[in-house]
Amino acid sequence: MNPNPNQALWEKGDFTRIAAGMRESGEALVQTFDIRPGLKVLDLGCGDGTTALPAARLGADVLGVDIANNLVAAGNKRAAEAGLANCRFEQGDASDLKGLAEQSFDLVVSIFGAMFAPRPFDVAKEMVRVARRGGRIIMGNWIPNDPTLVAQILKISSAYTPPPPEGFVSPMTWGLEDKVGERFAEAGVSAQQVSFARRTFTFNVSGTPAAYLAVFRTCYGPTMNAFEAAERNGRAAELQRELEELFNSQNRSQRADRTSIPATFLQVTVAL
Ligand SMILES: C[S@@+](CC[C@H](N)C(=O)[O-])C[C@H]1O[C@@H](n2cnc3c(N)ncnc32)[C@H](O)[C@@H]1O
């Protein structure tokens, strides 16, 4: 077994299958980042490049870093297929970016990525360390107890999963403005430098909501773990029902052969 549970969780599934429904919103989000040719961008917890590739298409020089080796390989493959020589991916941990020099990026982006790394104070410190003064950090973080899709998937899943080890800090705390402020303050950033906005990210896929849920059940680490635990307790059908109800009720597509589910997130922008 992988000794790093954080890495094991994300290598367990195949996040590329989920990310297929995130491309349109990922690209639209990147369009708002004011990316110019030559900008040096670090995408942390980049997955297979939902935000890294669009940033590179806008001319940025992009490094994607992710804890999961399978997603790093998938990202490099997608960049090569797209002919993007200015976009590369390597394995690394957002809470310890050894090998990356101080102030070496104009923009550090992390969309639903670094929030999943352990040791959030170290994550904030590392993001601030590798970003240059005058540069920016932009995070997209899911919000605890928000009624929309991802916050609810994680909430429902956690009710079926054994309690986390002592000292574990929930990734969802990155969706709380006061916690985010504390973490950046420890990294030497003043409250005036940090701003917040609530935005919407839409998951768009062909097929029914139930079919997209099946992808989560087989490919998304946190949901896979929840189903494994629920199966051990004879509660898998109950979990399936709860999630099906969630996916169906959140679906906004008018077409029977498409699923479109908007989800609210907290965008954090740090001006250094
Ligand atoms: C929900 S996915 C989002 C991926 C991508 N940013 C996107 O929007 O498609 C979370 C990503 O964070 C990565 N991740 C989790 N913990 C990490 C860590 N400690 N360091 C770097 N990446 C991490 C996972 O491997 C996964 O690719």
The ligand as an SDF file (V2000), in Angstrom:
LIG
                    3D

 27 29  0  0  0  0  0  0  0  0999 V2000
  -10.5370   17.5490   -7.3000 C   0  0  0  0  0  0  0  0  0  0  0  0
   -9.0200   17.2650   -8.1260 S   0  0  0  0  0  0  0  0  0  0  0  0
   -8.8600   18.7790   -9.0770 C   0  0  0  0  0  0  0  0  0  0  0  0
   -7.8780   18.6800  -10.2080 C   0  0  0  0  0  0  0  0  0  0  0  0
   -7.7610   19.9080  -11.1040 C   0  0  0  0  0  0  0  0  0  0  0  0
   -7.2970   21.0780  -10.4080 N   0  0  0  0  0  0  0  0  0  0  0  0
   -9.0600   20.1780  -11.8080 C   0  0  0  0  0  0  0  0  0  0  0  0
   -9.6810   21.2190  -11.5370 O   0  0  0  0  0  0  0  0  0  0  0  0
   -9.4700   19.3390  -12.6220 O   0  0  0  0  0  0  0  0  0  0  0  0
   -7.8660   17.4460   -6.7880 C   0  0  0  0  0  0  0  0  0  0  0  0
   -6.4390   17.3220   -7.2590 C   0  0  0  0  0  0  0  0  0  0  0  0
   -5.5500   17.6840   -6.1890 O   0  0  0  0  0  0  0  0  0  0  0  0
   -4.4810   16.7660   -6.2050 C   0  0  0  0  0  0  0  0  0  0  0  0
   -3.8420   16.7670   -4.8830 N   0  0  0  0  0  0  0  0  0  0  0  0
   -4.3590   16.2730   -3.7250 C   0  0  0  0  0  0  0  0  0  0  0  0
   -3.4650   16.4290   -2.7360 N   0  0  0  0  0  0  0  0  0  0  0  0
   -2.3760   17.0450   -3.2780 C   0  0  0  0  0  0  0  0  0  0  0  0
   -1.1320   17.4760   -2.7460 C   0  0  0  0  0  0  0  0  0  0  0  0
   -0.7910   17.2610   -1.4770 N   0  0  0  0  0  0  0  0  0  0  0  0
   -0.2500   18.0840   -3.5860 N   0  0  0  0  0  0  0  0  0  0  0  0
   -0.5510   18.2550   -4.8890 C   0  0  0  0  0  0  0  0  0  0  0  0
   -1.7060   17.8480   -5.4430 N   0  0  0  0  0  0  0  0  0  0  0  0
   -2.6220   17.2680   -4.6440 C   0  0  0  0  0  0  0  0  0  0  0  0
   -5.1220   15.4510   -6.5850 C   0  0  0  0  0  0  0  0  0  0  0  0
   -4.2100   14.4930   -7.0150 O   0  0  0  0  0  0  0  0  0  0  0  0
   -6.0930   15.8970   -7.6670 C   0  0  0  0  0  0  0  0  0  0  0  0
   -5.5130   15.9160   -8.9340 O   0  0  0  0  0  0  0  0  0  0  0  0
  1  2  1  0
  2  3  1  0
  2 10  1  0
  3  4  1  0
  4  5  1  0
  5  6  1  0
  5  7  1  0
  7  8  2  0
  7  9  1  0
 10 11  1  0
 11 12  1  0
 11 26  1  0
 12 13  1  0
 13 14  1  0
 13 24  1  0
 14 15  1  0
 14 23  1  0
 15 16  2  0
 16 17  1  0
 17 18  1  0
 17 23  2  0
 18 19  1  0
 18 20  2  0
 20 21  1  0
 21 22  2  0
 22 23  1  0
 24 25  1  0
 24 26  1  0
 26 27  1  0
M  CHG  2   2   1   9  -1
M  END
$$$$
